[in-house]
Amino acid sequence: MVKEALSQEVRFLKEHQAYIERIDAGLKQLMMEHLTHPLYDPLTYSLQGGKRLRPLVVLLVNEAVGKGSEDPIPATSAIELLHSVSLIHDDIIDKEAVRREKPPYYQMFGIDSALLSADFVLGVILEVASLYDERTVGRELSRAAIEMSAGEEMESRLVQETSGVSWQSYIKVLELKTASLFRASAAVGAALSARKPLAPRMSEFGMKLGMAYQLRDDLADIEKPGELINSLEVTGEDRIKKVAAAADEYGSSALAILRELPASASLEKLEKLVVEYF
């Protein structure tokens, strides 16, 4: 299973190398503007590794809908920074010992620094949002940050319950904590395109995509102690079947939305991403 996951990640990185290089170059350029900041090195450490999946969604949606006049790369940096700081805080809450095969941020630089990283990232994200004439960028980033924090708090409370977590509560956590940033990624990609009115529909696509992603990720972690999926009221094989069926439904819904777009090479790439990795 581990070998299969590694093989899939290698294939993913190879297939999307050109996009990932653009995303990483944008991140490097943005971070270099804050080279003298005391949190530069710690945050750069936290950005190492990862598939850049959410920024990739920004770029692929932007291309599939039709490139606009504003460059989406700064927005991809803001998306990845928001994702990264959420992982920094997740690791503190979950007391994780490893992140991307390395010690997590809080073990390397301390909990105080890990908490302050959010203030730094917030400032950088505000800076990025101010670069765009398209106000949707700032609105989507702020909405995602608000919802992600709500989802994290809701999950922390639910895992302490002894009576079992309802399916509705479980889905709500996933929508807020994970799918919200995928939604923002797709919405931003479309808002910066030549067909801005498609942003709400692409927002729906991103939400469906994020749900499919997190449900499948939860299935992979079903044996891991402390995961919310293990607190569901439904148990055993019924739990696995229900989560798997929901993941399939969300994935199919995401694809159905994509098929409303005109055929193009970029759309094919986006559809392939959904089919193979979600």
N, C-alpha and C positions, 0 to 999 in steps of 0.2 A: 504493500500500500504506500509506504514511504517512497520507495523507488518510483512508483507510478506518478506520485505527486511531483517529485523532483523532475521527472522526464517531461511532465506537462508544463512545469514552470520554465524549463529550458526552452521548450518549443515556443511558448508564449513570448519569451524575451527575444528569441530569434526572429519570429514573425513580425514583431512590432518594434524592432530595433531602431529604425529611422525615427519613429515617433518618440520613443523613449529618449533618444539622444537629444531631440529638440526640447523635450520637457526638462531634461536634466540641465541642458545649457541655459534654459530660462531660469531655473532654480539657482544655478550657480551665479548668474548675473545679478539676480535679485539679492541673494545673500551677500555678495561682494559689496553691495552698497552699504552693508552694515558690518563690515569687516572689523571695526574697532569696538563693536558692542560686546560686552563681557559674555553674552549668551550666544555669540556667533559659533564658537567651537562646539558647545554642547548641542545646539540645534542642528548644526551640520552633521554631527554624529548620528542624531536621530533620523536624519533624512537618508542615510546610507542604506542601500538595499531596497527591497520592495519592488512591486511590478509596475507602479505608477498607473494603476488601473483606472482610477477616477479621472486623472488628467487626460488619460487616453480617451475616455468617453467624451470629454470636452472636444478634443480634436476630431475624432471620428464623426461625431454628430455635426460639428461645424462644417466638415467637408461634405457629408452626405446631404445636408440641407442646402449648402452652397455658401462658399466663403464670402464674408462681408468685408467691409473696409477697415475694421479694427482687429488688431492682432490678438488671438486668443491665448498666446503663450503666457503673458503675465497672470491671466486668470487661472491657467493650469497650475502655476506656482502657488497661488493663494489656496486653491483646492487641496494641493498636496500638503501644504503647511498646516491647514486645518485638520486634515486627516492625521498627520504626524503628531500633532499636539494631543489629539484625542487618544492616540495609542500610548503616549507618554503617561497620561492620566489613568488610562485603563490598567496599565501595568502596576501602578501604585495601588489602585483599588483591588486588583486581583492578586497582588503580591507575586507577580510573575518573576521568574528567575532568568528567563531567556527571551529575547526579542530578535528575530532574524539572525539566530545563531550567535548572538552576542549578549552581554549583560545589558539589561534595560537602562534607560536614561537615568532613572532615580538611583540605581545602584552605582552608576559611574559618577554622577554629579550631585547627588543628594536630592531629597524631597523638596527642599526650599527652591532649588533651581528648577526642578520639574514643574512646580507650581507657577513660578515666575515666567516660565517659557510661554505660558498662555497669554500673559500680558504682552510679551514681545511679539508673538505671532498675531495677536489682535491688531497691534499697531501696524505691522507689515501688511496685513490684509486690508486695513483701512486705506493704507497708502496705495495699494494696487487698485482698489475700487475707485479711488479718486482719479486714476489715470483714464478711465473710460467715460465717454459721452453716454454710453448705454447704461442707464441706471439699474437695469435688471441685474447686472453683475453684483453690485453692492447689496441689493435686496435679497438675492438668492444666497449669497454668502452669509449674511446676517441671519436669515431664516434658518439655514442649515445649522449654524452654530447654536442658536437658541434651541432648536429641536434636538440636536445631538446631546446637549447637556440635560434636557428633560428626559430623554430616553435612558441615559446613564443613571440618573437619579431614580427613575422608575424601576429599572432593573435591580438596583441595589436594594430597594425596598422589597421587591417581589421575591428575591432569592432567600429572604429571611422568613418568608411565610411557610408555615408547616402544613397548611391545608391543601396545597397544590395550586398551581398557577393556571388560570383559565386560558383557553385558546385566544380569546379576544385580547387579553392583557399581553400575552406573548407576542402576538402580531403587532400590537401597538408599539411595544418596545422596539421591535425590529424596524418598523416604519420610521420611528424617531431617531434611534441611535445610529442606524446604518444606511437605510434607504434614502434618508433625507439628503445625504451628501451626493449620492448617485443622482438623485433628482436634480439637485443644484447643478451638477456637472453637465447633465444633458440640457437643462434649461439655459445655462450660460452659453454652451456651444451653439445652441439655436439662436439665442438673442444676439450673438455676435456674427450671425450669418447674414446672407443676403435676403433671407425670408424670415424676418423677425416674428411675424404673426404665428409661426409654427412653434414658438417657444413653449406655450402652455401644453401643447400636445406632446412635445419632446420631454417636458417635465413629467408627464404621466409615464412615458417610456422609461425615464430614469428611475422613477419610483418602482415600477414593476421589475426592472433590472436589478435594483438594489435588494428587493425582497427575495428574488430568486437566488441571488448571490449569498445572502445571509442565511437563508434556509438550508442551502447546500453546505455552507460552512458549518452550520450547527450540526448537521448530520455527521460531518467528518469529526466533530468534537464531542460526539454523544457519550463517549466513555470518559470524558474529562470531568473530574469533580468540580462542582461549583457552577457549571454552565446552566443557564436558564432553561434550556430545553429539557434538562433532567428534572426540573421542578414542575413540569406540565401535569395537569390532572390526568390526562390520557397517558397510559403506560405501555411498556413492552413493545411488541411488534406493531400494535395499533398506533403508537406514537410515531414510530419510524415511517409507517405507511402514510400517516396523515401529513407529516412534514414533507415527505418526498412528493406526495401528490400536490401539495400547495406550491412547492418549488417548481414543479412542472407547469402548473397553471400560470404562475407569474411569468415564467420564461416564455410560454406560448403567447401570453398577452403582450409581452414586450415585442416579440417578433411580429405580431399582428399589427402593432402600431407602426413599426418600421416599414411594413409592406404598403403603407399608405403613401410613401415617398416615391418619387420617380426613380427608376432603375439607374444605377451608376456603379462604377468601380468602388467608390467610397462606401456606398450603401452595402455592397457585397462584403466588404471588410467588416462593417459593423454587424451585419447579420451573422457572419462567421464567428465573430467574437462572442455573440450571445449563444449560439449553438454549441460551440466547443468549450466555453469556459464558464457558462452559467447554467 
